[in-house]
Amino acid sequence: MIQKIKIKKGDVVKVVTGDDKGKTGKVLKVLPSRNRAVVEGLNTMKKHRRARRTSEKGEIVSVAMPMHISNLKLDK
């Protein structure tokens, strides 16, 4: 079921529950079909990127993952 989402791209939100509880960040992307939002610098995951050519090296990159909107609230 799709709910009306009050959080929009560019809003500053605060995390209510979870590992990042109490932290604030800017919304980068909203996924209304999944009731999720991607917040800058929060809910990150390490991703291994392999080397493509001999000139490029493999590396570990932090990627922000979407979190459920019920875990966020607008911060003023």
Biotite code that builds the C-alpha atoms (Angstrom):
import biotite.structure as struc

atoms = struc.array([
    struc.Atom([0.000, 0.000, 0.000], chain_id="A", res_id=1, res_name="MET", atom_name="CA", element="C"),
    struc.Atom([1.370, 3.398, -0.994], chain_id="A", res_id=2, res_name="ILE", atom_name="CA", element="C"),
    struc.Atom([1.083, 6.036, 1.713], chain_id="A", res_id=3, res_name="GLN", atom_name="CA", element="C"),
    struc.Atom([1.280, 9.795, 1.269], chain_id="A", res_id=4, res_name="LYS", atom_name="CA", element="C"),
    struc.Atom([4.867, 10.770, 1.944], chain_id="A", res_id=5, res_name="ILE", atom_name="CA", element="C"),
    struc.Atom([5.557, 14.119, 3.596], chain_id="A", res_id=6, res_name="LYS", atom_name="CA", element="C"),
    struc.Atom([9.334, 13.839, 3.219], chain_id="A", res_id=7, res_name="ILE", atom_name="CA", element="C"),
    struc.Atom([10.732, 15.243, -0.007], chain_id="A", res_id=8, res_name="LYS", atom_name="CA", element="C"),
    struc.Atom([14.128, 15.448, -1.708], chain_id="A", res_id=9, res_name="LYS", atom_name="CA", element="C"),
    struc.Atom([16.286, 18.124, -0.075], chain_id="A", res_id=10, res_name="GLY", atom_name="CA", element="C"),
    struc.Atom([14.585, 17.998, 3.350], chain_id="A", res_id=11, res_name="ASP", atom_name="CA", element="C"),
    struc.Atom([16.686, 17.664, 6.486], chain_id="A", res_id=12, res_name="VAL", atom_name="CA", element="C"),
    struc.Atom([15.542, 14.656, 8.517], chain_id="A", res_id=13, res_name="VAL", atom_name="CA", element="C"),
    struc.Atom([16.400, 13.064, 11.851], chain_id="A", res_id=14, res_name="LYS", atom_name="CA", element="C"),
    struc.Atom([16.579, 9.289, 12.386], chain_id="A", res_id=15, res_name="VAL", atom_name="CA", element="C"),
    struc.Atom([14.188, 8.099, 15.101], chain_id="A", res_id=16, res_name="VAL", atom_name="CA", element="C"),
    struc.Atom([15.181, 4.406, 15.355], chain_id="A", res_id=17, res_name="THR", atom_name="CA", element="C"),
    struc.Atom([17.935, 2.113, 14.199], chain_id="A", res_id=18, res_name="GLY", atom_name="CA", element="C"),
    struc.Atom([21.733, 2.155, 14.213], chain_id="A", res_id=19, res_name="ASP", atom_name="CA", element="C"),
    struc.Atom([21.903, 5.834, 13.212], chain_id="A", res_id=20, res_name="ASP", atom_name="CA", element="C"),
    struc.Atom([19.395, 6.991, 15.866], chain_id="A", res_id=21, res_name="LYS", atom_name="CA", element="C"),
    struc.Atom([19.662, 10.707, 16.624], chain_id="A", res_id=22, res_name="GLY", atom_name="CA", element="C"),
    struc.Atom([21.690, 11.594, 13.524], chain_id="A", res_id=23, res_name="LYS", atom_name="CA", element="C"),
    struc.Atom([20.518, 14.096, 10.930], chain_id="A", res_id=24, res_name="THR", atom_name="CA", element="C"),
    struc.Atom([21.036, 14.262, 7.188], chain_id="A", res_id=25, res_name="GLY", atom_name="CA", element="C"),
    struc.Atom([19.732, 15.570, 3.889], chain_id="A", res_id=26, res_name="LYS", atom_name="CA", element="C"),
    struc.Atom([17.371, 13.436, 1.778], chain_id="A", res_id=27, res_name="VAL", atom_name="CA", element="C"),
    struc.Atom([18.989, 12.566, -1.557], chain_id="A", res_id=28, res_name="LEU", atom_name="CA", element="C"),
    struc.Atom([16.232, 10.421, -3.049], chain_id="A", res_id=29, res_name="LYS", atom_name="CA", element="C"),
    struc.Atom([12.689, 9.289, -2.182], chain_id="A", res_id=30, res_name="VAL", atom_name="CA", element="C"),
    struc.Atom([11.295, 5.914, -3.293], chain_id="A", res_id=31, res_name="LEU", atom_name="CA", element="C"),
    struc.Atom([7.504, 6.261, -2.771], chain_id="A", res_id=32, res_name="PRO", atom_name="CA", element="C"),
    struc.Atom([6.644, 2.833, -4.175], chain_id="A", res_id=33, res_name="SER", atom_name="CA", element="C"),
    struc.Atom([8.775, 1.186, -1.469], chain_id="A", res_id=34, res_name="ARG", atom_name="CA", element="C"),
    struc.Atom([8.140, 3.798, 1.302], chain_id="A", res_id=35, res_name="ASN", atom_name="CA", element="C"),
    struc.Atom([11.878, 4.436, 1.591], chain_id="A", res_id=36, res_name="ARG", atom_name="CA", element="C"),
    struc.Atom([14.296, 7.350, 1.375], chain_id="A", res_id=37, res_name="ALA", atom_name="CA", element="C"),
    struc.Atom([18.053, 7.634, 0.862], chain_id="A", res_id=38, res_name="VAL", atom_name="CA", element="C"),
    struc.Atom([19.677, 9.986, 3.396], chain_id="A", res_id=39, res_name="VAL", atom_name="CA", element="C"),
    struc.Atom([23.123, 11.456, 2.836], chain_id="A", res_id=40, res_name="GLU", atom_name="CA", element="C"),
    struc.Atom([25.771, 9.816, 5.041], chain_id="A", res_id=41, res_name="GLY", atom_name="CA", element="C"),
    struc.Atom([23.346, 7.550, 6.938], chain_id="A", res_id=42, res_name="LEU", atom_name="CA", element="C"),
    struc.Atom([22.602, 3.814, 6.667], chain_id="A", res_id=43, res_name="ASN", atom_name="CA", element="C"),
    struc.Atom([25.811, 3.205, 4.720], chain_id="A", res_id=44, res_name="THR", atom_name="CA", element="C"),
    struc.Atom([27.069, -0.109, 3.434], chain_id="A", res_id=45, res_name="MET", atom_name="CA", element="C"),
    struc.Atom([30.575, -1.043, 2.298], chain_id="A", res_id=46, res_name="LYS", atom_name="CA", element="C"),
    struc.Atom([30.705, -2.227, -1.302], chain_id="A", res_id=47, res_name="LYS", atom_name="CA", element="C"),
    struc.Atom([33.713, -3.814, -2.968], chain_id="A", res_id=48, res_name="HIS", atom_name="CA", element="C"),
    struc.Atom([34.465, -2.484, -6.433], chain_id="A", res_id=49, res_name="ARG", atom_name="CA", element="C"),
    struc.Atom([36.683, -4.670, -8.566], chain_id="A", res_id=50, res_name="ARG", atom_name="CA", element="C"),
    struc.Atom([39.449, -3.445, -10.849], chain_id="A", res_id=51, res_name="ALA", atom_name="CA", element="C"),
    struc.Atom([38.268, -3.100, -14.459], chain_id="A", res_id=52, res_name="ARG", atom_name="CA", element="C"),
    struc.Atom([41.565, -2.563, -16.255], chain_id="A", res_id=53, res_name="ARG", atom_name="CA", element="C"),
    struc.Atom([45.200, -2.784, -15.359], chain_id="A", res_id=54, res_name="THR", atom_name="CA", element="C"),
    struc.Atom([45.273, 0.999, -14.750], chain_id="A", res_id=55, res_name="SER", atom_name="CA", element="C"),
    struc.Atom([42.333, 0.964, -12.304], chain_id="A", res_id=56, res_name="GLU", atom_name="CA", element="C"),
    struc.Atom([42.600, -0.461, -8.805], chain_id="A", res_id=57, res_name="LYS", atom_name="CA", element="C"),
    struc.Atom([39.914, -2.199, -6.805], chain_id="A", res_id=58, res_name="GLY", atom_name="CA", element="C"),
    struc.Atom([38.531, -0.305, -3.823], chain_id="A", res_id=59, res_name="GLU", atom_name="CA", element="C"),
    struc.Atom([35.984, -0.365, -1.025], chain_id="A", res_id=60, res_name="ILE", atom_name="CA", element="C"),
    struc.Atom([33.265, 2.290, -1.362], chain_id="A", res_id=61, res_name="VAL", atom_name="CA", element="C"),
    struc.Atom([30.634, 3.405, 1.170], chain_id="A", res_id=62, res_name="SER", atom_name="CA", element="C"),
    struc.Atom([27.150, 3.531, -0.374], chain_id="A", res_id=63, res_name="VAL", atom_name="CA", element="C"),
    struc.Atom([24.058, 5.095, 1.271], chain_id="A", res_id=64, res_name="ALA", atom_name="CA", element="C"),
    struc.Atom([21.201, 2.566, 1.327], chain_id="A", res_id=65, res_name="MET", atom_name="CA", element="C"),
    struc.Atom([17.481, 3.413, 1.508], chain_id="A", res_id=66, res_name="PRO", atom_name="CA", element="C"),
    struc.Atom([15.790, 3.379, 4.913], chain_id="A", res_id=67, res_name="MET", atom_name="CA", element="C"),
    struc.Atom([12.085, 3.155, 5.738], chain_id="A", res_id=68, res_name="HIS", atom_name="CA", element="C"),
    struc.Atom([10.281, 6.462, 6.058], chain_id="A", res_id=69, res_name="ILE", atom_name="CA", element="C"),
    struc.Atom([8.733, 5.467, 9.397], chain_id="A", res_id=70, res_name="SER", atom_name="CA", element="C"),
    struc.Atom([12.242, 5.678, 10.873], chain_id="A", res_id=71, res_name="ASN", atom_name="CA", element="C"),
    struc.Atom([12.615, 9.347, 9.834], chain_id="A", res_id=72, res_name="LEU", atom_name="CA", element="C"),
    struc.Atom([11.107, 12.635, 10.963], chain_id="A", res_id=73, res_name="LYS", atom_name="CA", element="C"),
    struc.Atom([11.477, 16.149, 9.618], chain_id="A", res_id=74, res_name="LEU", atom_name="CA", element="C"),
    struc.Atom([14.105, 18.183, 11.462], chain_id="A", res_id=75, res_name="ASP", atom_name="CA", element="C"),
    struc.Atom([13.862, 21.947, 11.747], chain_id="A", res_id=76, res_name="LYS", atom_name="CA", element="C"),
])
